[in-house]
């Protein structure tokens, strides 16, 4: 069978460690392409990914740097989203440039539900997928969460749902291809990744790509509580989600609205056709993520009872307010995915117990003042490490609770444990990226889990 990639020179620029590069390499090779892989990282850093493609016949493998000829002479470049589109080598090539998600979306027969936002997109995407599966729909989960779906392309049918978590980096690359989502979900917008995008305007523009090519046949699921997202233009029908803190007229609209543990679902016929559901876990970010997922599920014509059942059965994701356990009266919470101040603020609001907060990390160029204010106003004890630690500590110099700066992440966690008392929450919610200390938030969260297990082995009592 003829395939358009057969015999073509394709360079995968950035193999990476999270599956997208591996998925692209395997897919392209199976299509008969002559695949070259290039990555800045060395062999040791990419050991797991290299093992995953060990049986693939490559044209060339170049590690420790990118070769100009690999990019210049390619018929197609598949770039990692971590590589900025303005990279000099990409700017100089005449070949089309896409990503693993671009390969998938342009060839996917299923109906795409795209999920983006600054905070909560992974959990929301996973919730949507769980609802669809529980309701008997065929659904797939990919993008920035889970592995590559390229190997499953032949199995995805026209009426399947494909849920994709999409970062601003991925959306930047999709713009030239004008992708159209049947349902587009935007959880919120907060300043983030300004070290990459430069301005909030550019970051917003990348996120808005998800809505840009929708039509009146599609649905945009937007956060009514978000002063930015709620004003975004769209040609799609809008399904709102939010809280019931507004005037009652707001709830005549198609969507899902949270009031305490009650979720009000209003179908597209209006407020006269609403269902009230009870969520077993609605505190903190989980509740608003559930509302977003419910609104998307309504747009996919899922029955309200099926939505409620799936949301109440949903167990959550690793590194996102993940409860590791409670030992000697101390509750350990891994929220390593909280890489923005807003995510940490949300985590702090999720507990009514004293909090020992482990925070700090790489500086992404965003304003940490709101997080600092939340730490101060809640009387939270803060244990800081990383590039931003000193600045956060200086801003908290007049705080009533204890604030300490530590040379390493491990020291900050052990200090929080040593100072803790029964009834405390030991919360990792850094509000900053992990770069410079760890490869990524996953490694940071795994390290926190290791320390928790070690610290609490045996009796585990501290203080």
Long-range contacts (C-beta under 8 A, 24 or more apart in sequence): 3-31, 3-32, 4-31, 5-31, 5-32, 5-33, 5-76, 6-31, 6-32, 6-33, 7-32, 7-33, 7-34, 8-33, 8-34, 8-75, 8-76, 9-33, 9-34, 9-36, 9-59, 9-73, 9-74, 9-75, 9-76, 10-34, 10-35, 10-36, 10-74, 10-75, 10-76, 10-77, 10-78, 11-35, 11-36, 11-37, 11-38, 11-70, 11-71, 11-74, 11-76, 11-77, 11-78, 12-36, 12-37, 12-38, 12-78, 13-38, 13-39, 13-66, 13-70, 13-71, 13-77, 13-78, 13-79, 13-80, 13-83, 13-89, 13-90, 14-38, 14-39, 14-40, 14-79, 14-80, 14-82, 14-83, 15-39, 15-41, 15-46, 15-49, 15-50, 15-53, 15-80, 16-46, 16-49, 16-80, 16-82, 17-45, 17-46, 17-48, 17-49, 17-439, 17-440, 19-49, 19-146, 19-147, 19-148, 20-80, 20-81, 20-99, 20-100, 20-101, 20-148, 21-49, 21-80, 21-100, 22-49, 22-52, 22-53, 22-148, 23-100, 23-147, 23-148, 23-149, 23-150, 23-151, 24-78, 24-100, 24-103, 24-148, 24-150, 25-53, 25-56, 25-58, 26-52, 26-53, 26-56, 26-150, 26-151, 27-103, 27-148, 27-150, 27-151, 27-153, 28-78, 28-103, 29-56, 29-57, 29-58, 33-76, 34-59, 35-59, 36-60, 36-61, 36-62, 36-70, 36-74, 37-61, 37-62, 38-62, 38-63, 38-65, 38-66, 38-67, 38-70, 38-71, 39-63, 39-64, 39-66, 40-64, 40-65, 40-66, 45-439, 68-92, 71-95, 78-102, 78-103, 79-173, 81-167, 81-169, 81-170, 81-172, 81-173, 82-169, 84-196, 85-172, 85-173, 97-173, 98-173, 98-177, 99-170, 99-173, 99-174, 100-148, 100-150, 101-143, 101-164, 101-166, 101-170, 101-173, 101-174, 102-173, 102-174, 102-177, 102-179, 103-150, 104-142, 104-148, 104-149, 104-150, 104-153, 104-164, 105-164, 105-174, 105-177, 105-179, 106-177, 106-179, 107-153, 108-149, 108-153, 108-156, 108-162, 109-156, 109-157, 109-158, 109-160, 110-140, 110-156, 110-157, 110-158, 110-159, 110-160, 110-161, 110-162, 111-158, 111-159, 111-160, 111-161, 111-162, 111-182, 111-183, 112-162, 112-164, 112-179, 112-180, 112-181, 112-182, 112-183, 113-161, 113-162, 113-163, 113-164, 113-181, 113-182, 113-183, 113-184, 113-185, 113-296, 113-300, 114-143, 114-164, 114-166, 114-179, 114-181, 114-183, 114-184, 114-185, 114-210, 115-143, 115-163, 115-164, 115-165, 115-166, 115-185, 115-187, 115-296, 116-165, 116-166, 116-167, 116-168, 116-171, 116-184, 116-185, 116-186, 116-187, 116-207, 116-210, 117-185, 117-186, 117-187, 117-188, 117-189, 117-207, 117-223, 117-229, 118-187, 118-188, 118-189, 118-190, 118-191, 118-192, 118-340, 118-342, 119-187, 119-188, 119-190, 119-285, 119-340, 119-342, 119-343, 119-346, 120-187, 120-188, 120-285, 120-288, 120-289, 120-292, 121-165, 121-166, 121-167, 121-185, 121-187, 122-165, 122-317, 122-320, 122-337, 123-285, 123-286, 123-289, 123-316, 123-317, 123-320, 124-185, 124-187, 124-289, 124-292, 124-293, 124-296, 125-163, 125-164, 125-165, 125-185, 126-314, 126-317, 127-289, 127-290, 127-292, 127-293, 127-310, 127-311, 127-314, 128-163, 128-185, 128-293, 128-296, 128-297, 129-163, 130-310, 130-311, 130-313, 130-314, 131-293, 131-294, 131-297, 131-302, 131-306, 131-307, 131-310, 131-311, 132-161, 132-163, 132-297, 132-300, 132-302, 133-310, 134-306, 134-309, 134-310, 134-313, 135-297, 135-302, 135-303, 135-306, 135-307, 135-310, 137-161, 137-300, 137-302, 139-163, 143-170, 144-170, 145-317, 161-300, 166-210, 168-192, 168-193, 168-196, 168-197, 168-203, 168-206, 168-207, 169-193, 169-196, 169-206, 171-206, 171-207, 171-209, 171-210, 172-206, 172-209, 174-209, 175-206, 175-209, 175-212, 178-212, 178-213, 179-209, 179-213, 180-213, 180-214, 180-215, 180-218, 181-210, 181-211, 181-214, 181-218, 182-218, 182-219, 183-218, 183-219, 183-220, 183-221, 183-296, 183-299, 183-300, 184-210, 184-211, 184-214, 184-218, 184-219, 184-220, 184-221, 184-234, 184-236, 185-221, 185-292, 185-295, 185-296, 186-210, 186-211, 186-220, 186-221, 186-222, 186-223, 186-229, 186-232, 187-223, 187-288, 187-289, 187-292, 188-223, 188-226, 188-228, 188-229, 188-342, 189-226, 189-228, 189-229, 190-340, 190-341, 190-342, 191-340, 191-366, 191-367, 192-339, 192-340, 192-364, 192-366, 193-364, 194-364, 194-365, 194-366, 195-364, 195-365, 204-228, 208-232, 211-236, 219-296, 219-299, 221-255, 221-292, 221-295, 221-296, 221-299, 223-288, 223-292, 224-250, 224-253, 224-255, 224-257, 225-288, 237-268, 239-268, 239-295, 239-296, 239-298, 239-299, 240-295, 241-288, 241-291, 241-292, 241-294, 241-295, 242-288, 242-291, 243-288, 243-291, 254-298, 255-295, 255-298, 256-291, 256-292, 256-294, 256-295, 256-298, 257-291, 258-282, 258-287, 258-288, 258-290, 258-291, 261-287, 263-290, 263-291, 263-294, 263-308, 263-311, 265-294, 265-298, 265-304, 265-307, 267-298, 268-298, 275-304, 275-305, 277-304, 277-305, 277-307, 277-308, 277-311, 278-308, 279-308, 279-311, 279-312, 280-312, 281-312, 283-350, 284-321, 284-346, 284-347, 284-349, 284-350, 285-321, 285-343, 285-346, 285-347, 285-350, 286-316, 286-321, 286-350, 290-314, 318-442, 318-445, 319-441, 319-442, 319-445, 321-347, 321-350, 322-445, 324-449, 324-452, 325-452, 325-456, 327-456, 327-460, 328-422, 328-456, 328-459, 328-460, 328-461, 328-462, 329-421, 329-422, 329-423, 329-424, 330-417, 330-420, 330-421, 330-422, 330-423, 330-424, 330-425, 330-426, 330-456, 330-462, 331-424, 331-425, 331-426, 332-426, 332-452, 332-456, 333-425, 333-426, 333-427, 333-428, 333-429, 334-428, 334-445, 334-448, 334-449, 334-452, 335-427, 335-428, 335-429, 336-428, 336-429, 336-430, 336-434, 336-441, 336-442, 336-444, 336-445, 336-448, 337-441, 337-445, 338-429, 338-430, 338-431, 339-364, 339-430, 339-431, 339-432, 339-433, 339-434, 339-441, 340-366, 340-431, 341-366, 341-367, 341-368, 341-369, 341-370, 341-371, 341-431, 342-370, 342-371, 343-429, 343-431, 344-371, 344-374, 344-429, 344-430, 344-431, 345-370, 345-371, 345-374, 347-427, 347-429, 348-374, 348-375, 348-378, 348-380, 348-427, 348-429, 349-374, 351-425, 351-427, 353-423, 353-424, 353-425, 354-381, 354-421, 354-423, 354-424, 354-425, 355-380, 355-381, 355-424, 355-425, 355-427, 356-380, 356-381, 356-383, 356-416, 356-417, 356-419, 356-420, 356-424, 356-425, 356-426, 356-427, 357-381, 357-382, 357-383, 357-416, 357-427, 357-429, 358-383, 358-385, 358-409, 358-412, 358-413, 358-416, 358-426, 358-427, 358-428, 358-429, 358-430, 358-448, 359-383, 359-384, 359-392, 359-429, 359-430, 359-431, 359-432, 360-384, 360-385, 360-386, 360-387, 360-388, 360-389, 360-392, 360-412, 360-430, 360-431, 360-432, 361-385, 361-386, 361-387, 361-388, 361-430, 361-431, 361-432, 361-433, 361-434, 361-435, 361-436, 361-437, 361-444, 362-386, 362-387, 362-388, 362-432, 362-433, 362-434, 362-435, 362-436, 362-437, 363-387, 363-388, 363-432, 364-432, 364-433, 368-392, 368-395, 368-431, 368-432, 369-395, 371-431, 372-396, 375-399, 375-401, 376-400, 381-416, 381-419, 383-412, 383-413, 383-415, 383-416, 384-412, 385-409, 385-411, 385-412, 385-437, 386-430, 386-432, 386-436, 386-437, 387-432, 387-436, 388-432, 408-437, 409-437, 409-438, 409-444, 409-447, 410-447, 410-451, 413-448, 413-451, 413-452, 413-455, 414-451, 414-455, 417-451, 417-455, 417-462, 418-462, 418-463, 419-462, 419-463, 420-462, 420-463, 421-463, 426-452
